[in-house]
């Protein structure tokens, strides 16, 4: 009986969340992007800026009080996230500033070996974000979901405009087609550094400088919703446009069991945590801007 009551409560919460999320007014411009450009303001409403004393990384809002980012981004004790950020040089009005309450770094993360994988972390916020047309959670993929070769995905963030160049002050986006693991793991590509728990995307003339570490690789599903399929992890040391060295992302689908484990931690309040099995209801459905 207790299990049935808990299930009913969860169902009611999921239903409520699903019905309060608005359809956004700002659609991402996915028509003209080739090598990266400024994003349409608020068109990636789950993108966050992670800050300590200064902006350090990007991240993805996956529930009103949960953010997904890279483990290598967590080097300080105190962080805040900024939501509805576009121009970092201006306070434009809709920004939300929320302190991070607790950080969960994947237990197998080795900060001396980023190419070993497990570069993923969850951040629990002190308070829930106010969900509106400029702040919305992204969808989580299903466990072990894979992406097709050349599937068009977008990296977003305030990263460098080109190798060795300045960081962007406005949110950037760039089209990064997925590179199949069988290609990316070839010896003349990334070789053994490309793990099955990673996604390779971009390379050749496609720029990955527009992303921030920890930021999302956004891929549109068949259902018309945007999924955070990857967490920006690392690029080649020679630069972000190095041929046959696509940007490496942590494959979110590989870590759904770990996200579930964090969710089930008795020290974490169950009703405030992301529910991966209901992610399609907790995230956004948008129309195709190309139509």
N, C-alpha and C positions, 0 to 999 in steps of 0.2 A: 504494500500500500504506500509505504514511504517512497519507493522508487517511482511509483505511478504519479504521486503528487509532485516529485521533483521534475519528472518528465513533462508534466502538464505546465508547471511554472516556467520551465525552459522554453516550451513551445509558445507560451503566451509572450515571453520576453522577445523571442525571435520574431514573432508575428508583429509585435509592436515596433521593434526596430525597423523591420522591413517596410512598415507603412509610414514611418515618420521621415525616412530619408527622401529628400527632394530630388527631382531631376535637375541637374545643373544647368545653369544658363550659359556656361562658357565651355564650348566644345573644343577639344584639341585640334589644331590645324595639322592634319596629316597628309595634306596634298602636296606641299611644296618642299618638304624637308628632304635633303639629300645628305649634306655634310654638316648639318646643324644650324640652328638659328634661335633667336629669342622665341620662347613659347608664348602663346596667347595667354594673357593674365588669367590665372585661376582655372586654367583648363586641365590641370593635373592636380585636383583638389586634395589628393592624399599625400602629395609631396611635402615633406617637412624639412626644416633646417635644424640640425643638431648643434647646439652651442654650449661651450664652457665659458671661457673668458672671451671667446671669439667664435665665429662659425667654424666648425671642424669637419662636419660630414653631412650627408643627406640621410633620409630615411623615409619610411612609408607608414602612414596611418592605416592600421588594419582593423581597428575597433575604436570607439570613442576615447578610450584611455589606454590604448596599446599601440606601440610603434615598433616596426621591424627595421633593423639596421645591420651593419657589419660588426663583427666582434672586434676587428682591428681598430675600429673607431673609438672604443671604450678605453681611454687611457687616464681619465680624470675621475674624481669622486662625485662631482656635482655637474649636472647638465640640465638644460632646459630645451624644449623644442619650440620652434616657431611655426605656426600653421598659417595658411593664407598669406604666405610671403611671396612677393614677386621681385620687387626692386629692393635689394639689401641696403641701398643708400638712402632710402626713404621709408618713413612710417606712413603707410598709405591709408590706414584706417581699419581694414578688416582683420589685421593680424591678431593671432591669439598666442600668448606666451604662457607655457605651462611647464612647471618643474617636473623632472623625472623622480619618481618615488623609489623605484627599485629597478635594478638591471640584472638581466639573466643572460649570461654568456654561455654559449654551447660548451659543455664540459670537455669535449675533445679538441677545442680550439688551442692551437699552439702559436703564441704570438711571435715565435722565432721562425715560423714556417707558414707563411700565408698560402703558399701553393699546396700545402698539405690538406687544405679544405676546412670545412666546419666554420667558415668565416661568417657567423650569423649571431645575432643577439636580439633579445626582446626587451623593450623598455616599458615599464608600467608607469603611467603618468599619475601625478598627485590628484588631479581632477580630470574629469572627462571633457573632451573638446566639445564646443558648441557646434553641432552639425547644422550646416547651412549650404547655400549654393557654392560657397568657396572652400568649404571644409567637408570632405566626405572620405570614408574608408575605401580602400581598394579591395578587390576580391582576392582570396587565396586559392591557389590551384588545388586539385585533388592530389592525394598522395601518389607519388611515382608517375605523375603525368609527364609526358615528353612533348617536345616541340619539333615540328618538321623542319628540315633543312630549308633555309631561306625564308622562314616565317618572319614577316615584318614586325619588329618590336621597336620600342622607343626608349632611349635612355634620357633621363631628365636630371637636372641639377644645376648648381652654380660652379661647375668645374672650369678648368682653363679653356680658353677659346682656341688655343693651339699649343702644341708641345713647347714648353718653356715660356709660354705667354702668361698674361695676367689672368686671374680668375674673373669670371663674369660677375657683374653686379645684378643682372636680371636673370630670371630662370631661363635656362636653355633646354632645347630638346634636339635629339638627333636620331635618325632612323638607323637601326642596327639590325640587319637580317641575321637570323640564327645560323650558326655554322654547325653542321652535324658533328657529333662526337667522333665518329669514325674518321673524319677529315681533320678535326682540330687536334686529335691525339697523334697524328702522324709525326714522325721524327723531325721533319722539316717545318712543322708547325709548333704546337706547344709540347708535343711528346707526352711524357709521363706526368707532366704538370697538369694536364687536362684530365680531371677526374670525372667519373660519371655523376658525381654530386655537384657538378658545375655546369654552367651553360656558357658556350662560346658565342659571341655575337659581334658582328662588325668586321673589322680588318680591312685590308686594301685601302681604298680611298675614303672609307667611312670613318668619321672621327668619333672617338669615344671621350674626347676631352670635355665634352659638354656635361658629363655626369660627375657626380660627387661620389666618393667612397660611401658605401652604405645606402645609396639611393636606389630607386627601383629600375628594373627592366620591365617596362609596361607592354603587355601583349594583349591584343584584343581576342576574346574567345568567340566561338561560333554563336554564342548566345547574345553577342553584342556588348558584353561587359568587359571592362579592362581588368586584367589580372596582374598582380605583381609576381612574375615568374622568376625574377632574379634579383639578387642584392649585389650591387657593384662591389667587386672585390679587388682585382688588380689588373694592371696593364703591363706591357713590356717595358723594361727599364730604358730602352732606347727612345721611347716616345709613344704617343697614342695613335699614330698613323702608320706604325710599322707593318709592312706586308706580312701576311701569314701569322700575325700575332693579334688575333681579335681580343677584345676585352673579355675578361673572365668574370663571371657572376656566380655567386652561390645559388644553386638550384633550389628554390623554395619548396618545390614539390617533394624533394628528398627529405625535408625536415619537418613535414607535417606531424609525424609521430612525436618529435621533440616538442613542437609547439603544443601538442595535446598533453604531453607530460607536464609542461609548465602550467598549463591550464588546470590540471588535476592536482597540482601541489596543494596540500592542505593549508599551507601558509598564505595561499592566494585565494581571495574571495571568488568563489565559483561564478557568481552571477555578474561579475565585472570583467570576465575574461573572454577573449575571442573564442568563438565556437567554430572551429574549422569545418565541421560537417555541415554547418548552416551558412557557409561563407557566401553562397549565391544569394541568400536573402539579406545579408548584412552589407552588401556592396551595391555598386552603382550600375544601372543599365542606361546606355546612351545610344543615340542613333548614329548612323554612319555619316560623318561629315562630308564624305566624298559624294554622297547621293543628293 
